[in-house]
């Protein structure tokens, strides 16, 4: 995979603005592991190798067991391995990422509402949206995953 261009150096102000949103999400009060789990799942749905590599590494570095990490794509089949809050966040991440197909049904909103406060729902949705933007940039310009760059 060859990177098409270095978007960070070409549009530093735009990338800095996205970094500001990332900073907000990081300090929103949502647990870091939950944020990285959401980032990973959104990246898996979008097929972003760069972000899948990065967020998998972040989760492992943060102490997530590999047994749990490899089951993220099939979290709904993993039983109690994922907490109720993690399952709600993953479910919300999937429906928001696929908004053109899902239109966010009331059932999905009720499920996330059962686990997260209003502010947490907004912050979680900002995190999902941010990762969708990052995925589109990384995929468009062929950002090279760390595993491939070695």
N, C-alpha and C positions, 0 to 999 in steps of 0.2 A: 504494500500500500504506500503510495507516494502522496505526501501532503500537497495539495493544490496551491495553497498560499498560506501565509502566516497572518491569520486574522487579528491576532493580538497586536502585532506591530503595525498593521495597516489601519486598523480602527481602534486605537487604544482608548479613546473616550467612550466609545460604545461598549467595549469590553469592561471598562472600569464601571460604567453604569450598571451592567449586569452583575459585576462583582459587588456593587452596593446592595443589590437585591439579595445576593448570596449572603452577605454579611447580616442583613436583616433576618433572613431565615435562620441563620446560625445562632442568632441571639434572641430568637422569638420565644424561647422557652420550651419548644419541642425538643425531645431528647435527640442528641446527635446521632445515635444509632438508628433511630426511627427515620430521621431525615435521610441518612445514607441508604437505608433500606428502600425508601420511596424513590430516591434518585436512581438506585440500581434497577428497581422494577420498571420505572418509566423508560430507562435506557434499554432494557431488555425488549420491551414492547417495540421501541423505535429501531432496534437493531444498531445501536451506536457502540461499536467496539471500543472506541476510546473511553467513553464514559463507563461502560460495563467493567472494563479493566480497572479504571480509577476507583470506582465505588466499591468494587469487590475487594480491592487492596485496602481501602479505608475501613471497611467492615472487619476484615481480618485483623488489621492493625488495632482496631478498637476492641478486639477480643471476641468477635463472633466466631462460633465454631463452624468449621468447614461443612460439617453435616447439615447445619441449618442454611448456610449460604447456598449450597447447591440445590436446595429445595425452594428457593425464592420463586422461580418460575411456576411452581406447582404448589404454592403456599396453601391453597384451599384443600389440598390432599394431605397436608402435613400434620393435621390434628393440632394437639396442644403445643407443638414445637414453636408456633408463633402465638404470641399473646392476643387477647381479644382486641387490644388497641392496635397492634401491628396488623392483624387481619383486616380491621376496619380501614386502616391507612392504605394498605395494599389494594383493597377493593376500590377505595375512592380514587387512588392513583390510576388504576386501570380504566375506570369509567370516565374520568376527566381526560385522560390521554386519548381515549377513543371517542371523544365528545361528538364527532360527526356521525358516528354510528349509534351511540347510546342516548344522546340528548339528556343525560343525567336523570334517570328515572327517580321518582319520589322514594322508592324502596332503597336506592343507593344513598340518597341524602339522609334518610332515616337511620340507616346503618352507621354512617359516619357520625351523625348527631348523637347517637347513643354512647359514643366513646370520646368525643371531643367537644369542648366548649365552642361557643361562636367564634371567639378569637382564634382558637386552635384550628378550627375548620378553615378560616380565611388563610391563616399562615400555612396550613397544609396545602391548600389550593395554590397559593403563591409558589410554594416549593415545587409542586407538580408542574405548574406552568413554566417556571424558571428552567427546570430540567428539560422540558420539551424544547425550549428555545436553545439551550446549550446543545442538545442532541442535533437539532437541525443545523446549527453552525458547524459542529464537528463532523457530521456526515457530509454536508455540502462541500466542505473544503478538505475532507479526508485527513482529519487529525490522526496521527499515528499513535496507537496504544503503546504504553510503556513496554509491554511484553514483546511487541514486534520491533520496537526501536533498539532493543538490545543487540 
